[in-house]
Amino acid sequence: MESPCILICSIDDKTGYCFGCGRTRDEIGAWIGYSDAERRNIMAALPARLETVERKPRRETRRTRMTRERETG
């Protein structure tokens, strides 16, 4: 089954869309039950949705923390 998930799973409070894939919580939860056509329709809308999310995660990511720790020694 095709999925847009890129393992950056955090919801933008302003838009309600996932920072990583652009789906809503409801869409993520119901994904496995959608038909192929329903999934394709949602996936077609994701690029435009991702343009509307604030691109900063609400919390520090593991990658950011590790980079910061390396830089500060």
HELIX and SHEET records of a PDB file:
HELIX    1   1 ARG A   25  ALA A   30  1                                   6    
HELIX    2   2 TRP A   31  GLY A   33  5                                   3    
HELIX    3   3 ASP A   36  LEU A   50  1                                  15    
HELIX    4   4 ARG A   62  THR A   72  1                                  11    
END                                                                             
